[in-house]
Amino acid sequence: MTGLDFVSADECARVLSVDDIVAEVTRALERERQNELSWPEPRNLNLIGDAHGNHYHVKACVLEDVPIAGIRVVSHPGDDDSGGGTRLIVLVDPATTQTVAIVDESWNYGQRTVASLAVAAAKVAREDADTLAVVGSGHLARLALPYYARLVPNLKTVRVTSRTPERREAFAAFAREELSLDATAVETVEEAVSGAPLVLTATSAGRPLVEEAWLAPGAVVAALDPAELSPALVKAADLLLGDSREQLAKEVAECYGAGVELDATFAEVLAGVHPGRTSPDERVAIVSQGLASQDVALAHLAYRRARTPV
């Protein structure tokens, strides 16, 4: 490790903005459609549930247009809502295979996770979407709110629910005070979701939380964990979007049943290869597992910004 350049999570937070995150997430999706990425096979190496209940993941990709390669190494407890654990990106120069830097992506990870969903949701949301229902009031749910506020032009209202009254009230206060949104804390998921044109689930429940009967015509429901959407909801949706067919195939089948597949990827919709929403009343479900290409792109941008003399 001697001599290797290390970029801390605090440095990443200092040099990257919400607009930077949105731009890099979007550019990574463009690379997907333009075949500017090289992927390993399989795309993830997972060890889930050791004797302590921890999860371990390794992902990698090469951004051929930069060029930069990145190897993502992650370990975290089973309940990952805290944003803790170990999250490192090893950046490698493809021309020499020498290490460029190691980036602590603990801060980047949360931002990328919610930004990716918000970018996709905003792309297929109705133009008049003005209300967001948030199921969950933890770390990732709070991180997501500025992205929805930034990307959904008519967003004015937020309804939030979670298990703990104090946390949902604190979340609503954050939305009002920091983002000038009309935010209300409500007791049940049904109360939050019913009639909302935008829905986001961000909890550690690991089980279905949103039912098909609660979704309004034209609603877009995005889940950080595919298990939080009921199989009936997904099967009734007019459009099921995800970030990667390869990465999500197993999880989609396990959560929603054999034969259920993504209708399109985020990259296909953003590029216009798939039309996305085709009528105002279509209901859209969005699931995500996260793309290493986005993580590597953000790590590389943070490294360049942190090491560029002012």
C-alpha positions in Angstrom: 0.0 0.0 0.0 3.0 2.3 0.4 2.9 5.2 -2.1 -0.6 4.6 -3.3 -2.8 7.7 -3.6 -5.9 7.4 -1.4 -8.9 9.7 -1.8 -11.1 9.8 1.2 -14.9 9.9 1.4 -14.7 13.5 2.8 -12.7 14.6 -0.2 -15.3 13.0 -2.5 -18.0 15.0 -0.7 -16.0 18.1 -1.0 -15.4 18.0 -4.8 -18.7 16.4 -6.1 -22.1 18.1 -6.3 -25.6 16.9 -7.0 -25.2 18.0 -10.6 -21.9 16.2 -10.9 -23.5 13.0 -9.7 -26.4 13.3 -12.1 -24.1 14.0 -15.0 -21.8 11.0 -14.3 -24.7 8.6 -13.7 -26.3 9.7 -17.0 -22.9 9.5 -18.8 -22.4 6.0 -17.5 -25.8 5.0 -19.0 -24.8 6.5 -22.3 -21.6 4.4 -22.3 -23.7 1.3 -21.9 -25.6 2.0 -25.1 -22.5 3.1 -27.0 -20.5 0.0 -26.1 -17.8 2.0 -24.3 -17.6 -0.4 -21.4 -15.9 -3.7 -20.8 -17.5 -6.0 -18.1 -16.3 -9.1 -16.3 -18.3 -12.3 -16.5 -20.2 -12.6 -14.2 -20.7 -9.0 -13.4 -20.7 -9.5 -9.6 -19.0 -11.8 -7.2 -21.2 -12.1 -4.1 -20.7 -13.7 -0.7 -23.9 -13.1 1.3 -24.4 -14.1 4.9 -21.2 -15.1 6.7 -21.3 -16.2 10.3 -21.8 -12.5 11.3 -24.5 -11.9 8.7 -22.3 -9.7 6.6 -22.4 -9.2 2.8 -19.3 -9.0 0.5 -19.3 -7.9 -3.2 -16.7 -7.4 -5.9 -17.6 -5.7 -9.2 -15.4 -4.3 -12.0 -15.5 -2.5 -15.3 -13.4 -0.5 -17.8 -14.5 2.9 -19.1 -12.9 2.5 -22.5 -13.4 6.1 -23.6 -11.5 7.6 -20.6 -9.7 5.1 -20.3 -9.8 3.9 -16.7 -10.5 0.6 -15.1 -12.0 0.2 -11.6 -12.4 -2.7 -9.2 -15.1 -2.2 -6.6 -14.7 -4.0 -3.2 -17.5 -3.8 -0.7 -18.4 -5.3 2.6 -21.3 -4.3 4.8 -23.6 -5.7 7.5 -26.9 -7.3 6.4 -28.8 -4.1 7.3 -27.1 -1.7 5.0 -29.2 1.4 5.6 -26.5 3.0 7.8 -24.1 3.6 4.9 -21.3 1.9 6.9 -19.0 -0.9 6.0 -16.1 -0.9 3.6 -16.5 0.6 0.1 -13.4 1.0 -2.0 -12.7 1.6 -5.7 -9.3 0.6 -7.0 -8.6 2.7 -10.1 -6.2 1.2 -12.6 -4.6 2.6 -15.7 -5.5 0.1 -18.5 -2.4 1.1 -20.5 0.0 0.0 -17.8 -2.3 -2.0 -15.4 -0.8 0.1 -12.6 -2.9 1.3 -9.7 -3.8 5.0 -10.1 -5.6 5.5 -6.8 -7.8 3.9 -4.2 -11.0 5.9 -3.6 -13.2 5.5 -0.5 -16.7 5.5 -2.1 -18.6 5.5 1.2 -20.0 8.9 0.3 -20.3 8.4 -3.4 -22.2 5.1 -3.0 -25.2 6.5 -1.4 -25.4 9.4 -3.8 -25.1 7.1 -6.9 -27.6 4.7 -5.5 -30.4 7.3 -5.2 -29.4 9.4 -8.2 -29.6 6.4 -10.6 -33.2 5.8 -9.5 -34.1 9.5 -9.6 -32.7 9.9 -13.1 -34.8 7.0 -14.4 -37.9 8.0 -12.5 -37.8 11.6 -13.7 -37.3 10.4 -17.3 -40.6 8.4 -17.3 -42.6 10.6 -14.8 -45.7 12.5 -16.0 -45.0 16.1 -16.7 -47.6 17.1 -14.0 -46.0 14.9 -11.3 -46.0 17.1 -8.2 -46.1 14.7 -5.2 -43.5 12.1 -4.0 -44.4 9.4 -1.5 -41.4 8.1 0.4 -41.5 4.8 2.2 -38.7 4.9 4.7 -37.0 7.8 6.4 -33.4 6.5 6.8 -30.0 7.5 5.3 -30.8 6.6 1.7 -34.3 8.0 1.7 -33.0 11.3 2.9 -30.2 11.3 0.3 -32.7 10.7 -2.5 -34.9 13.8 -1.8 -32.5 16.5 -3.3 -32.2 14.4 -6.5 -36.0 14.2 -6.9 -36.3 17.9 -6.2 -33.5 18.7 -8.7 -34.8 16.4 -11.5 -38.7 16.6 -11.2 -39.5 20.2 -12.2 -43.0 20.3 -10.7 -42.3 18.5 -7.4 -44.0 20.4 -4.6 -45.3 17.9 -2.1 -43.8 15.0 -0.1 -45.6 12.4 2.0 -43.3 10.2 4.1 -43.9 7.1 6.2 -41.7 4.8 8.3 -41.9 2.6 11.3 -40.6 5.3 13.8 -42.8 8.4 14.2 -39.9 10.5 15.3 -37.8 9.7 12.2 -40.6 10.3 9.7 -41.3 13.7 11.4 -37.6 14.6 11.2 -37.6 13.6 7.6 -40.6 15.8 6.8 -39.0 18.7 8.7 -35.8 18.2 6.6 -37.9 18.4 3.4 -39.6 21.5 4.5 -36.6 23.4 5.9 -33.8 22.3 3.4 -35.8 21.9 0.2 -38.8 24.1 0.7 -41.2 21.2 0.0 -44.7 20.8 1.5 -43.9 17.7 3.5 -46.1 15.6 5.7 -45.4 12.5 7.9 -48.1 9.9 7.7 -48.6 6.7 9.6 -49.1 4.0 6.9 -47.6 3.1 3.5 -51.1 3.1 2.0 -51.7 6.7 3.2 -48.4 7.8 1.7 -48.7 6.0 -1.6 -52.3 6.4 -2.5 -52.8 8.9 -5.4 -49.1 9.8 -5.5 -47.6 10.2 -9.0 -44.1 9.3 -7.7 -43.2 6.7 -5.1 -39.9 5.8 -3.7 -39.2 2.9 -1.3 -36.0 2.9 0.7 -36.1 0.7 3.7 -34.3 -2.5 5.1 -37.6 -4.4 5.3 -36.7 -6.9 2.7 -40.4 -7.7 2.0 -43.3 -6.2 -0.1 -44.4 -2.9 1.1 -46.3 -1.3 -1.8 -49.5 -2.9 -3.2 -50.8 -2.6 -6.7 -54.2 -1.3 -5.6 -52.6 1.8 -4.0 -50.9 3.0 -7.2 -52.6 5.8 -9.1 -52.9 5.8 -12.9 -49.6 7.1 -14.3 -47.7 6.5 -11.1 -43.9 5.7 -11.1 -42.8 3.6 -8.2 -39.0 3.1 -7.7 -37.5 0.6 -5.2 -34.0 0.5 -3.9 -34.7 -3.2 -3.0 -36.8 -5.1 -5.5 -38.3 -7.1 -2.7 -40.2 -4.0 -1.5 -42.6 -4.2 -4.5 -45.3 -6.9 -4.4 -45.3 -9.4 -7.3 -48.9 -8.4 -8.1 -47.8 -4.8 -8.5 -44.9 -5.6 -10.8 -47.0 -7.9 -13.0 -49.7 -5.3 -13.3 -47.3 -2.5 -14.1 -47.3 -1.4 -17.8 -43.5 -1.0 -17.7 -40.8 -2.6 -15.6 -37.4 -0.8 -15.8 -34.0 -1.7 -14.3 -30.4 -0.7 -14.6 -29.1 -4.1 -15.9 -30.8 -7.2 -17.2 -27.8 -9.4 -16.4 -27.5 -8.2 -12.8 -31.2 -8.2 -12.0 -32.3 -11.4 -13.7 -32.0 -13.6 -10.7 -33.4 -11.1 -8.2 -36.4 -10.2 -10.4 -37.3 -13.9 -10.9 -36.9 -14.6 -7.1 -39.0 -11.6 -6.1 -41.7 -11.6 -8.8 -41.8 -15.1 -10.2 -40.4 -17.1 -13.1 -40.9 -15.4 -16.5 -40.9 -11.8 -15.2 -38.3 -9.8 -17.1 -37.3 -6.2 -17.5 -39.1 -4.4 -20.3 -36.2 -2.0 -20.8 -33.1 -0.7 -19.1 -32.4 2.8 -17.9 -29.9 3.2 -20.7 -32.4 2.1 -23.4 -35.0 4.6 -22.2 -32.5 7.5 -21.9 -31.1 6.8 -25.4 -34.6 6.5 -27.0 -34.0 2.9 -27.9 -37.1 2.1 -25.9 -39.9 4.8 -25.8 -40.5 4.5 -22.0 -43.9 5.9 -21.1 -46.3 5.9 -24.1 -49.5 7.1 -22.4 -50.4 9.3 -19.3 -52.1 6.4 -17.4 -49.2 3.8 -17.7 -47.9 2.7 -14.4 -44.1 2.2 -14.2 -42.1 0.1 -11.8 -38.3 0.7 -11.4 -35.8 -1.5 -9.7 -32.1 -1.2 -9.4 -29.0 -3.0 -8.2 -26.4 -0.4 -9.1 -23.8 -0.3 -11.9 -20.1 -0.5 -11.3 -19.6 1.8 -14.3 -21.3 4.6 -12.4 -19.2 3.9 -9.3 -16.0 3.9 -11.3 -16.9 7.1 -13.1 -17.6 8.9 -9.9 -14.5 7.6 -8.2 -12.4 8.8 -11.2 -14.0 12.2 -11.3 -13.5 12.6 -7.5 -9.8 11.6 -7.9 -9.2 14.1 -10.7 -10.9 16.9 -8.9 -9.2 16.2 -5.5 -5.8 16.1 -7.1 -6.1 19.0 -9.6 -4.3 22.1 -8.3 -6.6 25.1 -7.8 
